[in-house]
Amino acid sequence: MNALGRHVLAELYGCSPEILNNQAQIEEIMVNAALEAGAEIREVVFHQFSPQGVSGVVVISESHLAIHTWPEYGYAAVDVFTCGTSVDPWVSCHYLKKLFKSKRMAAKEIQRGVFEMEIQENQQVSAV
């Protein structure tokens, strides 16, 4: 494995404002997104803001899924971070896009814990 984890940063546009302002529905969707990818749920914490918006996290054995919503813009910022090789973060992202009724998703994956560069840099520092 080249990295310890995969971190997908997803921007969901054109989502249903009603869903994005419903804490219980978001929590259910986020938990199911984790399960859909084969993750093991550890803890779930969500908060409803006033007058609108929801933030929350689903802690999984493999890391986490997090969300912050702006219903007034139909927008959700989502992080799906998974460690190991058994859970694919893209499965969760595509599930979320569908269930939030997003018209468009912009997402990128970042490899987390890539140590090859660290090892090379440490060897160069040691040689000095």
PyMOL commands that set and color helices and strands:
alter all, ss='L'
color gray80, all
select helices_A, chain A and resi 17-20+23-36+71-73+89-99+116-127
alter helices_A, ss='H'
color red, helices_A
select strands_A, chain A and resi 5-13+41-48+54-60+63-70+75-83+104-112
alter strands_A, ss='S'
color yellow, strands_A
deselect
rebuild
show_as cartoon
